[in-house]
Amino acid sequence: MEDLKKTAEVLNDLIKINNDRIAGYQKAIAELPVADVDLKALFSSLIEQSERLKVELQQHISAWENRADDQTTASGKIYRAWMDIRQAFAVDDRRAVLESCEYGEDAAQKAYRQAGQEEDVSIAAKALISSQKTQLLASHDQIKQLRDREKAMG
């Protein structure tokens, strides 16, 4: 049985995950040296992706009276703090930045997987969750491929 309140709760959680993802990539861009224009461009495109995903989620729940949530999650804040610690030990290290980003992408995949398994979520919302999870998986794989390349180089 569909539960609109439960659906809105799950979608609001995914909005928070995308807010975390945006904040994480903004932090990564700020930490990268000027020379890493390729990563800065990639991270900017991933920020834009999360902005689009957020809008889709917000539009999906806007028909209901529930407000879309603009907060970040506690786990996201932990992720950003962890990224800060990693940066303190690995200044100018592309691989460390990519490893941190891959960790964040893993967290997003886990959140979307759990959201897709929630009971009582509308069929339309499950379809949206599945579509977004697929888009995010492609981004995850791109980050992982870059990280693997950095690892192989040294």
C-alpha positions in Angstrom: 0.0 0.0 0.0 1.4 3.4 -1.0 2.0 5.9 1.8 2.5 9.5 0.6 4.1 10.5 3.9 6.6 7.6 3.7 7.3 8.4 0.1 7.9 12.1 0.9 10.2 11.1 3.8 12.3 8.8 1.6 12.5 11.4 -1.2 13.5 14.1 1.3 16.3 11.9 2.5 17.6 11.6 -1.1 17.4 15.4 -1.4 19.7 15.5 1.7 22.1 13.0 0.1 22.3 15.2 -3.0 22.9 18.3 -0.8 25.7 16.3 0.8 27.1 15.3 -2.5 27.1 19.0 -3.7 28.8 20.1 -0.6 31.4 17.3 -0.9 32.3 18.2 -4.4 32.4 21.9 -3.7 34.9 21.1 -0.9 36.9 18.9 -3.3 37.1 21.7 -5.9 38.3 24.1 -3.2 41.0 21.7 -2.0 42.4 20.9 -5.5 45.4 22.8 -6.8 44.8 25.1 -9.7 46.5 22.7 -12.1 43.8 20.0 -11.7 41.3 21.7 -14.1 40.1 18.3 -15.4 38.9 17.2 -11.9 37.5 20.7 -11.2 35.4 20.5 -14.4 34.3 16.9 -13.6 33.3 17.8 -10.0 31.4 20.9 -11.3 29.4 18.6 -13.7 28.7 16.3 -10.8 27.4 19.2 -8.7 25.1 20.1 -11.6 24.0 16.5 -11.8 23.0 16.5 -8.1 21.2 19.9 -8.6 19.1 18.3 -11.4 18.4 15.2 -9.3 17.3 17.4 -6.4 14.9 19.3 -8.6 13.4 16.1 -9.9 12.9 14.8 -6.3 11.4 18.2 -5.2 9.0 18.3 -8.2 7.9 14.7 -7.4 6.9 15.7 -3.8 5.7 19.2 -4.5 2.2 18.1 -5.3 1.9 17.1 -1.6 2.0 19.5 1.3 5.4 18.2 2.6 8.3 20.6 2.2 11.4 19.5 0.4 14.3 19.4 2.8 17.4 21.6 2.2 19.5 20.2 5.1 22.5 17.9 4.9 22.5 14.5 6.6 24.5 13.7 9.7 26.4 11.0 7.7 27.1 13.7 5.1 28.6 16.0 7.7 30.7 13.1 8.9 31.8 12.4 5.3 32.9 16.0 4.9 34.8 16.0 8.2 36.5 12.7 7.1 37.4 14.4 3.8 38.9 17.3 5.8 41.1 14.9 7.7 42.2 13.1 4.6 43.1 16.5 3.0 45.2 17.4 6.0 47.4 14.4 5.3 47.3 14.4 1.5 47.7 18.0 0.2 47.8 18.1 -3.6 47.2 14.4 -3.9 44.7 13.7 -6.7 44.3 10.1 -5.6 43.3 11.0 -2.1 40.7 13.5 -3.4 39.4 10.8 -5.8 39.3 8.2 -3.0 37.3 10.6 -0.8 34.9 11.3 -3.7 34.5 7.6 -4.4 33.7 7.1 -0.7 30.9 9.7 -1.1 29.6 8.1 -4.2 29.5 4.7 -2.4 27.5 6.3 0.3 25.0 7.8 -2.3 24.7 4.4 -3.9 23.9 2.8 -0.6 21.3 5.5 0.3 19.6 5.0 -3.1 19.7 1.2 -2.8 18.0 1.5 0.7 15.5 4.0 -0.6 14.5 1.7 -3.5 13.9 -1.1 -1.0 11.6 0.9 1.3 8.1 -0.5 1.5 5.0 1.7 1.0 6.8 4.1 -1.3 4.8 5.0 -4.5 5.6 3.1 -7.7 6.3 6.4 -9.4 8.8 7.4 -6.7 10.5 4.0 -6.9 10.9 4.5 -10.7 12.4 7.9 -10.1 14.8 6.5 -7.4 15.9 3.7 -9.7 16.5 6.1 -12.6 18.6 8.4 -10.4 20.5 5.5 -8.9 21.5 4.5 -12.4 22.7 8.0 -13.2 24.7 8.2 -10.0 26.2 4.7 -10.6 27.7 6.0 -13.9 29.3 8.9 -12.0 30.6 6.6 -9.3 32.2 4.4 -12.0 33.8 7.4 -13.6 35.3 8.5 -10.3 36.5 5.0 -9.6 38.1 4.7 -13.0 40.0 7.9 -12.4 41.0 6.8 -8.9 42.2 3.5 -10.3 44.3 5.3 -13.0 45.9 7.5 -10.3 46.6 4.4 -8.2 48.3 2.6 -11.2 50.4 5.7 -11.9 52.0 5.6 -8.6 
